[in-house]
Amino acid sequence: MESATRSARNILTGLHEVMASKNHAQGKLNHVVNIIGEALSSEVCSIYLLRDGALELFATRGLNQAAVHITRLGLGEGLVGTIAENVETLNLDEAAAHPNFRYVPETGEERFHSFAGVPIVRSESAVGVLAVQHVEPRKYEEIEIEALQTVAMVLSELIANADLIDEPSARGGNETGTISLTGLPLVKGAAAGVAIFHQPNVRIEHTVAEDVEAERQRVYSAFDKMREQIDRIASQIDFGTGGEHEEVIATYKMFAYDEGWSRRI
């Protein structure tokens, strides 16, 4: 467990350095897969991004470099496609035993047994997959998976700002045709017009804090303040009479004091 914690810490420290660098997006992705592979002692770390409706191998450590920007998997195809389609995490000690396993010969991955992958999510949809592979069968520790999920969260901003992925309309949305919307009328009657979908162009330039320790202390302080407020509310006489409100507060308190949840944050 201590080794896994150290590996996760190394990944996040390395990620901070990569995101703070002036390198271009492809260079940062290439650096990220190397950092993760070394920290987890995994022979393979790969990033697949959703482009033109398919998951394209965009960066890799350990697979055949000639397959980069060549290998493409459909949603639901293979383990990577399954992760993207279901927006789920997979952690397998024997990848070939999974019913959705698919061998991709051009990548040279036939000798790897272990596989773990997390979706790169944006607007509640998977826009890519971050995956690691290992020669020997092994299950990755929970804290290692959590580190991969954190990296995926940061990468989602990087790749979106660099325009490396499909726009939502290119992923099969209802951008054409007739749809019905139910709303609250202010004035009775009928009207005709043009509906315009507005998506704010919010560009996040700084995804990692410049002063990590200062931000860490702010998080600790926020947890303490949150717990104090919840305890104060729960101790008030109005909340001691039973009922659904008391159950809601108890649920909030359960989250507030959950060390696994706070560690992930």
N, C-alpha and C positions, 0 to 999 in steps of 0.2 A: 504493500500500500504506500509506503514511504517513497519507493522508487517511482510509482505511478504519479504521486503528488509532485515529485521533483520534475518528472517529464512534462506534466501539464504546465507547471510554472515556467519551464524553459520555453515551451511553445508560445505562451502568452508574452513572455519577455521578448522573444524573437519577433513575434508579430508586431509588437510596438515599434521595434526598430525598422522593420520593413515598411510599415505604414508611414513612418516619419521620414522615410527616404524620398529622394526626388526621382526615383526610378519610374519608368513607364509601367502601365498596368500589366503587360505581359511579363516584364521583368520581375515585378512584385509577386505575381503568381508563381513564377519559376522559383523564386526565393522561398516562398511560403511552403511549397511541397518539400523542399530540401530540409527546412527547419523542422517540419513535422516528422518526416521520415527519420531524421537523426535523433530527435527527442524520444520517439517511441520505439527506436531500434527496429523500424519497419523497412523492409527492403523496397516497398512501393508506397508512394503517396501520389494521388492523382486528383485533378480537378476537371470536372466535366461541366460545360456551360450549355444552356439551351439556346441554340441558334438555328433559325430557319426551321423550327419545329422539331429539331432533333438534338440530342445531347452529344456535343462534340468534345473529344478529348483535347483539353486546352493547355494543360501543363502536367508534367509527370516526372517523378523520380523513380527509377527502377523499371518502368516499362520501356518498350522500344521507342526511342525519340522520333523515329520515322513515322510513327503512328499518330503523332500530335497533329491536330487539325485535319486528320484523315479519318480516324475511327469515329463513327457516329452510331449512336444507339437511339432507338425510338422510345417514347414514353411507355413504360411497362416491359421493355425489352431488357433481359438480363437483370442482374442485381442492381446495377446503377439505374436502369430504367424503372425498376420497381420502386426504388427509394423516391425517385422524382414523381412518379405517378401517384403514389400513396402518401407522399410527404411524410415519410417515416424513417426511422433509424434502424439499421441492421447491424448486428454484432455476431458474427459467425466464426466458430473455430474450424469449420469444414465447409467452405463456400460451395463446393460441388454438390453437397448434399441438399442444398436448397432447391426446391422445385423450379424456381425461375432462373437458376444459374445458366449462363451461356458463355461458352468459351470463344474468345475473340483471338484467332491465331496470329494476326499481325502485331499484336501488342507483346507477345512473348510471355504471357502470364500463366502458362501451364504448370509451373512449378510451385505456385503459391497456394497455400491452403487456407490460412486465416483471411477474413475480410471484415472490415467495418466501414460503414459509410453513413454520412448524415446529409440531409438535404440543405441546399442553400436557398433560403426562402425570402421572397419579396412579395408584398401585397397578398399574403396568405397562399401563394403558389410557389412551387419549386422552380427555380430558374437555374439550378445546377446541382451538382453533387460533389462532395469532398469525401474521398475514400482512401483507406490504407489497406495494405496487404502484407502478409508475413508468410515466410516459407513454412515454418513449423505451426501446427495447429495450436491456437491460443484464443482465449476470449479477452478482449480489451477491458480494462478496469473502468468502472463507472466514471471516475474522475477524468480518465483519458477521453472517454466519449464526450463528457461535458466540455472539455477543452476543445475538441473538434467542433462541437456545436457553437462555441463562442467564436472560433475562427470563421465558421460559416456565416455567422451573423455579421461580422465585420466585412467579409468578402462580398456579401450581398450589396453593401453600399459601394464598395470599390468598383465592382463590375457594372453596376447600374450607372454610376457616374461616368464610367469610361465607355458607355454604350456598347458593351460586349455581348449583351443578351437581347433576346426578342422583346419588343414592346408588348404590353398586354394585348393590344389588338391583333398582333401577329400570332398569338397563342390560342386563337380560336374563339374570341369573344363575339358577342352579338353586335358587331359594328354595323351590320346592314339588316334590312328587313323591318318588320313591324313588331313592336312589343307593346304590352299594356302596362301602365303604371297606375297604381292606386294612390291618390293623394287626398288632402283635406281642402275642399274648395272654400275660398273666401267669398266668392260671389257666384250665385247659381247661373247656369247657362252653358253654352258650348263655345269652344275656341279652337283655332287651328294655328299652328306655328311650327317653328323649327327647334328641335331639342339639341342642345350642344353639351357634350360631355366635357366637363372641366376637370383636369387633373393638375393640381399645383406642381410646379417644377421646383421641388425642394432639393437643393444640392447640399449634401453634408460633406464638407471639406475635411473636417478633423474628426476621424472616427476613433482615435486613440488619444488619451490624455497626454499632455506634455509632462505633467508632474504626476506620475502614477501614485506615489505615496500620499500626496495631498488628496487625490480623489479617493484613495482607499480609506483615509480617515473620514472623509465626508460621508462615505457609505456607512462606516461603523457608527458615526454620529446619528445618521438618519435611522438606522435600525434601533438604536437606543431610544430615540425620540418617539418612534412609532410604537415600540413596546410600552413605553411609559403612558402614551395616550390611550392605548387599548386597555391597559390595566386600570387606568383612571376611569374610563367609561364603564368597564365591567364592575367596578367597585361601587358605582353610584346606586343608590337605593332603588331607582326606577327600573334598573336592569336586574334586580334580584327577585322578581316576582314570577319568573318562568315565562315561557312563550318562545315564539320564533325569533324574536329579536335577540334573546339570550343565546340561542343556538348560532345565530349569525356572528355575534361577537366571539363566541367560543371558536368558531371556524377561523376567523381572522387571527385569533390568538395562536391557534395551532400553526398557521403559516408563519406568523411573526417569530415564533420560537423554534422553527424547523431549521436545524443547522445545515442540512443538505440543500435546502432552498436558498438559504442566505449564502452558502458557499458558491453556488452556481451564479448568483448575482455578482 
